[in-house]
Amino acid sequence: MDDPQKRLYPEDQARLEKVLHSGVNQTERKPFRIWRLLGFIWLVLGGLSAASYWIALQHGVI
């Protein structure tokens, strides 16, 4: 990181710090709900499994 070609000029660094700390890029988010995501994945997986089982039954594979 001490490479002189990759460092910003002090005035550019000051502008960058001002933008980063101004709050413009911050958004309010709902809390992440892992159990809802896992439940949704299980529902989709169960639906796809049931559909593939039904298709196999219809074609005489099972």
FILO-652978 format. One line per field, with one value per atom (N, C-alpha, C, O): residue in three letters; chain; residue number from 0; atom name; y, x, z. Coordinates in steps of 0.05 Angstrom, whole numbers. Example, Ala and Ser with C-alpha at 12.3 -4.5 7.8 and 13.67 -1.06 7.14 Angstrom:
<sites>
type (ALA_ALA_ALA_ALA_SER_SER_SER_SER) $
mol (A_A_A_A_A_A_A_A) $
seq (0_0_0_0_1_1_1_1) $
atom (N_CA_C_O_N_CA_C_O) $
north (-114_-90_-66_-66_-45_-21_1_23) $
east (264_246_264_285_257_273_258_268) $
up (156_156_156_169_142_143_157_161) $
</sites>
This chain:
<sites>
type (MET_MET_MET_MET_ASP_ASP_ASP_ASP_ASP_ASP_ASP_ASP_PRO_PRO_PRO_PRO_GLN_GLN_GLN_GLN_LYS_LYS_LYS_LYS_ARG_ARG_ARG_ARG_LEU_LEU_LEU_LEU_TYR_TYR_TYR_TYR_PRO_PRO_PRO_PRO_GLU_GLU_GLU_GLU_ASP_ASP_ASP_ASP_GLN_GLN_GLN_GLN_ALA_ALA_ALA_ALA_ARG_ARG_ARG_ARG_LEU_LEU_LEU_LEU_GLU_GLU_GLU_GLU_LYS_LYS_LYS_LYS_VAL_VAL_VAL_VAL_LEU_LEU_LEU_LEU_HIS_HIS_HIS_HIS_SER_SER_SER_SER_GLY_GLY_GLY_GLY_VAL_VAL_VAL_VAL_ASN_ASN_ASN_ASN_GLN_GLN_GLN_GLN_THR_THR_THR_THR_GLU_GLU_GLU_GLU_ARG_ARG_ARG_ARG_LYS_LYS_LYS_LYS_PRO_PRO_PRO_PRO_PHE_PHE_PHE_PHE_ARG_ARG_ARG_ARG_ILE_ILE_ILE_ILE_TRP_TRP_TRP_TRP_ARG_ARG_ARG_ARG_LEU_LEU_LEU_LEU_LEU_LEU_LEU_LEU_GLY_GLY_GLY_GLY_PHE_PHE_PHE_PHE_ILE_ILE_ILE_ILE_TRP_TRP_TRP_TRP_LEU_LEU_LEU_LEU_VAL_VAL_VAL_VAL_LEU_LEU_LEU_LEU_GLY_GLY_GLY_GLY_GLY_GLY_GLY_GLY_LEU_LEU_LEU_LEU_SER_SER_SER_SER_ALA_ALA_ALA_ALA_ALA_ALA_ALA_ALA_SER_SER_SER_SER_TYR_TYR_TYR_TYR_TRP_TRP_TRP_TRP_ILE_ILE_ILE_ILE_ALA_ALA_ALA_ALA_LEU_LEU_LEU_LEU_GLN_GLN_GLN_GLN_HIS_HIS_HIS_HIS_GLY_GLY_GLY_GLY_VAL_VAL_VAL_VAL_ILE_ILE_ILE_ILE) $
mol (A_A_A_A_A_A_A_A_A_A_A_A_A_A_A_A_A_A_A_A_A_A_A_A_A_A_A_A_A_A_A_A_A_A_A_A_A_A_A_A_A_A_A_A_A_A_A_A_A_A_A_A_A_A_A_A_A_A_A_A_A_A_A_A_A_A_A_A_A_A_A_A_A_A_A_A_A_A_A_A_A_A_A_A_A_A_A_A_A_A_A_A_A_A_A_A_A_A_A_A_A_A_A_A_A_A_A_A_A_A_A_A_A_A_A_A_A_A_A_A_A_A_A_A_A_A_A_A_A_A_A_A_A_A_A_A_A_A_A_A_A_A_A_A_A_A_A_A_A_A_A_A_A_A_A_A_A_A_A_A_A_A_A_A_A_A_A_A_A_A_A_A_A_A_A_A_A_A_A_A_A_A_A_A_A_A_A_A_A_A_A_A_A_A_A_A_A_A_A_A_A_A_A_A_A_A_A_A_A_A_A_A_A_A_A_A_A_A_A_A_A_A_A_A_A_A_A_A_A_A_A_A_A_A_A_A_A_A_A_A_A_A_A_A_A_A_A_A) $
seq (0_0_0_0_1_1_1_1_2_2_2_2_3_3_3_3_4_4_4_4_5_5_5_5_6_6_6_6_7_7_7_7_8_8_8_8_9_9_9_9_10_10_10_10_11_11_11_11_12_12_12_12_13_13_13_13_14_14_14_14_15_15_15_15_16_16_16_16_17_17_17_17_18_18_18_18_19_19_19_19_20_20_20_20_21_21_21_21_22_22_22_22_23_23_23_23_24_24_24_24_25_25_25_25_26_26_26_26_27_27_27_27_28_28_28_28_29_29_29_29_30_30_30_30_31_31_31_31_32_32_32_32_33_33_33_33_34_34_34_34_35_35_35_35_36_36_36_36_37_37_37_37_38_38_38_38_39_39_39_39_40_40_40_40_41_41_41_41_42_42_42_42_43_43_43_43_44_44_44_44_45_45_45_45_46_46_46_46_47_47_47_47_48_48_48_48_49_49_49_49_50_50_50_50_51_51_51_51_52_52_52_52_53_53_53_53_54_54_54_54_55_55_55_55_56_56_56_56_57_57_57_57_58_58_58_58_59_59_59_59_60_60_60_60_61_61_61_61) $
atom (N_CA_C_O_N_CA_C_O_N_CA_C_O_N_CA_C_O_N_CA_C_O_N_CA_C_O_N_CA_C_O_N_CA_C_O_N_CA_C_O_N_CA_C_O_N_CA_C_O_N_CA_C_O_N_CA_C_O_N_CA_C_O_N_CA_C_O_N_CA_C_O_N_CA_C_O_N_CA_C_O_N_CA_C_O_N_CA_C_O_N_CA_C_O_N_CA_C_O_N_CA_C_O_N_CA_C_O_N_CA_C_O_N_CA_C_O_N_CA_C_O_N_CA_C_O_N_CA_C_O_N_CA_C_O_N_CA_C_O_N_CA_C_O_N_CA_C_O_N_CA_C_O_N_CA_C_O_N_CA_C_O_N_CA_C_O_N_CA_C_O_N_CA_C_O_N_CA_C_O_N_CA_C_O_N_CA_C_O_N_CA_C_O_N_CA_C_O_N_CA_C_O_N_CA_C_O_N_CA_C_O_N_CA_C_O_N_CA_C_O_N_CA_C_O_N_CA_C_O_N_CA_C_O_N_CA_C_O_N_CA_C_O_N_CA_C_O_N_CA_C_O_N_CA_C_O_N_CA_C_O_N_CA_C_O_N_CA_C_O_N_CA_C_O_N_CA_C_O) $
north (-24_0_25_47_23_46_54_71_42_48_77_84_95_123_128_148_110_115_108_117_94_86_103_99_123_140_164_173_175_199_224_224_245_271_279_270_295_301_314_308_332_344_324_326_304_283_265_256_259_242_256_243_282_298_297_294_300_299_271_269_251_223_219_207_227_224_239_230_263_279_264_263_253_238_213_206_198_173_178_161_200_205_223_230_231_249_234_247_208_193_191_180_201_200_171_164_155_127_108_84_117_100_97_117_72_67_51_35_55_40_13_11_-8_-35_-50_-46_-69_-87_-107_-113_-118_-138_-163_-171_-176_-200_-223_-227_-238_-260_-286_-294_-300_-324_-346_-362_-348_-370_-367_-387_-342_-338_-347_-359_-341_-349_-379_-391_-392_-421_-435_-455_-423_-434_-431_-450_-409_-405_-425_-436_-429_-449_-477_-491_-484_-511_-513_-535_-492_-494_-497_-513_-482_-485_-512_-525_-522_-548_-570_-589_-568_-587_-587_-608_-563_-561_-573_-587_-567_-579_-609_-624_-619_-648_-661_-682_-649_-660_-660_-679_-638_-637_-658_-671_-662_-682_-710_-727_-715_-741_-746_-768_-726_-729_-734_-751_-720_-724_-753_-766_-762_-789_-810_-830_-805_-823_-823_-844_-800_-798_-812_-822_-813_-825_-854_-867_-865_-893_-899_-922_-879_-884_-897_-914_-889_-900_-919_-930) $
east (16_0_17_6_42_59_70_88_59_67_59_35_78_72_52_37_51_33_4_-14_-1_-28_-40_-62_-25_-34_-48_-42_-68_-82_-68_-53_-73_-63_-79_-101_-67_-81_-108_-127_-111_-137_-158_-181_-149_-167_-175_-198_-155_-161_-181_-199_-178_-197_-225_-245_-227_-254_-266_-290_-250_-259_-269_-291_-254_-263_-289_-306_-292_-316_-340_-361_-338_-360_-366_-390_-346_-350_-363_-379_-357_-368_-393_-403_-403_-425_-452_-472_-453_-478_-494_-516_-484_-499_-503_-524_-483_-484_-495_-494_-506_-517_-547_-561_-558_-586_-595_-580_-620_-632_-640_-652_-633_-639_-653_-649_-670_-683_-662_-644_-666_-646_-648_-669_-625_-624_-636_-630_-654_-668_-660_-670_-642_-631_-651_-652_-669_-689_-709_-719_-716_-735_-722_-735_-697_-682_-680_-686_-673_-671_-698_-700_-719_-746_-754_-766_-748_-754_-738_-749_-713_-697_-708_-710_-717_-728_-755_-760_-771_-796_-791_-804_-772_-765_-754_-762_-736_-724_-746_-746_-764_-786_-804_-813_-810_-827_-815_-828_-789_-775_-773_-775_-768_-767_-793_-795_-815_-842_-848_-860_-841_-847_-831_-841_-806_-790_-799_-799_-809_-820_-846_-850_-863_-888_-882_-895_-863_-855_-844_-851_-828_-818_-840_-840_-860_-883_-899_-908_-902_-918_-905_-918_-878_-864_-856_-842_-865_-860_-832_-824_-817_-789_-790_-774_-809_-812_-835_-841) $
up (0_0_0_-4_4_5_-22_-25_-43_-70_-76_-75_-83_-87_-110_-109_-129_-152_-144_-159_-123_-115_-93_-85_-83_-62_-74_-96_-60_-69_-59_-39_-74_-65_-40_-37_-23_3_-1_13_-21_-26_-36_-30_-52_-62_-39_-37_-21_2_20_31_23_40_28_43_2_-11_-8_-3_-10_-7_21_25_41_69_74_89_63_66_56_69_32_20_36_40_44_59_86_95_99_125_125_146_101_100_104_110_101_104_79_80_57_32_23_12_27_17_37_33_60_80_76_71_79_77_101_112_109_130_119_98_133_124_146_170_138_157_166_151_190_199_182_172_178_162_178_201_165_178_165_144_178_168_167_148_187_188_166_155_159_136_110_93_106_82_81_60_103_103_98_84_110_105_76_64_64_35_18_-1_24_9_12_-8_36_41_25_14_24_9_-21_-34_-31_-60_-66_-86_-49_-53_-51_-67_-32_-29_-53_-63_-63_-87_-112_-127_-115_-138_-136_-156_-112_-107_-113_-126_-103_-108_-138_-148_-152_-180_-195_-214_-188_-203_-196_-214_-172_-165_-181_-191_-183_-198_-228_-240_-239_-267_-271_-290_-252_-254_-252_-266_-236_-234_-260_-269_-272_-296_-320_-338_-320_-342_-336_-352_-313_-307_-298_-299_-290_-280_-253_-246_-237_-209_-208_-187) $
</sites>
